[in-house]
Amino acid sequence: MLAPVTDTDGAPFWQYAARGELRVQFCAECAEPRFPPRPCCPHCQSFASEWRPVGGHGRIWSYVVPHPPLLPDYAACAPYVVVVVELVDLPRIRLVGNLVGRAGDPLGAFPPDRVRIGERVRVVFDGDGMPQWVLERA
């Protein structure tokens, strides 16, 4: 699989994920969450930030099932489910990831016809620290 492209602002997200932790950047001045990560708070313009753990539970806000043609590294996995998850404890924050049956399942293993908008999910991490999502009822 492809590795995430990191930048200075987003690198901590991936470092925490590699340890199995879901964290979101917050402004250290006004406490507003910032995702995607960025250097300056859009609310108070502070450059101070901190990474706080979040619950890792959410609801499927949207999804897509990619089909070839895709990037070569993903074409063999298609079709697979990519979800946009709205976090329960931070409803303005939405994260993108793959929906899988269990942590570490291959991307194409989840049946696309079982995906429902609003379905409750929780984060899991594959062996490489990539955040994925599983149904809470599963």
C-alpha positions as CSV (number, residue, x, y, z in Angstrom):
1,M,0.0,0.0,0.0
2,L,1.0,3.6,-0.4
3,A,2.4,5.4,2.6
4,P,0.7,8.7,3.7
5,V,2.3,11.9,2.5
6,T,3.2,13.9,5.6
7,D,3.9,17.5,6.0
8,T,5.1,19.4,9.1
9,D,1.6,20.2,10.3
10,G,0.2,16.7,9.8
11,A,3.2,14.6,10.8
12,P,2.1,14.2,14.4
13,F,-1.2,12.7,13.3
14,W,0.7,9.8,11.6
15,Q,3.1,9.4,14.5
16,Y,0.3,8.9,17.0
17,A,-1.6,6.6,14.5
18,A,1.6,4.5,14.2
19,R,1.2,4.0,18.0
20,G,-2.5,3.1,17.7
21,E,-3.7,6.5,18.9
22,L,-6.3,8.7,17.2
23,R,-5.4,12.3,18.0
24,V,-6.6,15.7,16.6
25,Q,-4.8,19.0,16.6
26,F,-6.3,21.6,18.9
27,C,-5.5,25.3,19.3
28,A,-3.6,25.7,22.6
29,E,-5.1,29.2,23.1
30,C,-8.8,28.9,22.3
31,A,-9.1,25.0,22.4
32,E,-10.8,24.8,19.0
33,P,-10.1,21.6,17.1
34,R,-8.2,22.0,13.8
35,F,-8.5,19.3,11.2
36,P,-7.0,19.0,8.8
37,P,-3.9,20.2,10.8
38,R,-2.6,23.6,10.0
39,P,-0.1,26.1,11.5
40,C,-2.6,28.8,12.4
41,C,-5.9,28.7,14.2
42,P,-8.7,29.9,12.0
43,H,-10.7,31.1,15.1
44,C,-8.1,33.2,17.0
45,Q,-5.1,33.2,14.7
46,S,-2.8,31.6,17.3
47,F,0.1,29.4,16.2
48,A,0.1,27.4,19.4
49,S,-1.3,23.9,19.1
50,E,-1.5,20.6,20.9
51,W,-2.6,17.1,19.9
52,R,-5.3,15.6,22.0
53,P,-6.7,12.0,22.0
54,V,-10.2,11.6,20.7
55,G,-12.7,8.8,21.3
56,G,-12.4,7.2,17.9
57,H,-16.2,6.7,17.5
58,G,-18.2,8.2,14.7
59,R,-20.9,7.9,12.1
60,I,-20.5,7.3,8.4
61,W,-21.2,10.7,6.9
62,S,-20.5,9.7,3.3
63,Y,-18.7,7.0,1.3
64,V,-17.5,6.0,-2.1
65,V,-16.6,2.6,-3.6
66,P,-13.7,3.2,-6.1
67,H,-13.4,1.0,-9.1
68,P,-10.5,0.7,-11.6
69,P,-8.9,2.5,-13.2
70,L,-7.0,3.6,-10.1
71,L,-3.4,4.1,-9.0
72,P,-1.7,0.8,-9.7
73,D,-1.1,0.1,-6.0
74,Y,-4.9,0.3,-5.3
75,A,-6.3,-1.3,-8.5
76,A,-5.8,-4.9,-7.3
77,C,-7.8,-4.1,-4.1
78,A,-10.8,-2.6,-5.8
79,P,-13.6,-2.3,-5.3
80,Y,-13.2,-1.2,-1.7
81,V,-15.0,1.2,0.7
82,V,-13.7,4.6,1.6
83,V,-15.8,6.4,4.3
84,V,-15.9,9.9,5.6
85,V,-16.5,9.6,9.3
86,E,-18.0,12.4,11.5
87,L,-16.5,12.0,15.0
88,V,-19.1,11.6,17.8
89,D,-17.2,13.8,20.3
90,L,-16.2,16.4,17.7
91,P,-19.0,16.5,15.1
92,R,-17.3,19.2,13.1
93,I,-14.3,16.9,12.5
94,R,-14.6,14.4,9.6
95,L,-11.9,11.9,8.9
96,V,-11.4,9.7,5.7
97,G,-10.5,6.1,5.9
98,N,-11.3,2.6,4.7
99,L,-14.2,0.6,6.1
100,V,-13.0,-3.0,6.9
101,G,-14.6,-5.9,8.7
102,R,-11.7,-6.2,11.3
103,A,-8.4,-4.4,11.9
104,G,-5.9,-5.5,9.2
105,D,-8.5,-6.9,6.8
106,P,-7.7,-6.3,3.1
107,L,-9.3,-3.3,1.6
108,G,-11.7,-5.1,-0.7
109,A,-13.0,-7.5,2.0
110,F,-16.0,-5.4,3.2
111,P,-19.1,-5.8,1.1
112,P,-20.0,-2.4,-0.3
113,D,-23.8,-3.2,-0.2
114,R,-23.6,-3.3,3.6
115,V,-22.5,0.4,4.0
116,R,-25.2,2.8,5.3
117,I,-25.0,6.5,5.9
118,G,-25.3,7.2,9.6
119,E,-23.9,3.8,10.6
120,R,-21.9,3.8,13.8
121,V,-18.2,3.0,13.4
122,R,-15.1,3.0,15.5
123,V,-11.4,3.4,14.6
124,V,-9.0,0.5,14.4
125,F,-5.4,0.5,13.2
126,D,-3.8,-1.9,10.7
127,G,-0.3,-3.3,11.3
128,D,1.2,-0.2,9.6
129,G,-0.6,2.3,11.8
130,M,-3.1,3.3,9.2
131,P,-6.5,4.3,10.7
132,Q,-9.4,2.2,9.5
133,W,-13.0,2.0,10.5
134,V,-15.2,-1.0,11.5
135,L,-18.9,-1.1,12.2
136,E,-19.7,-0.9,15.9
137,R,-22.4,-3.5,15.7
138,A,-20.0,-6.0,14.1
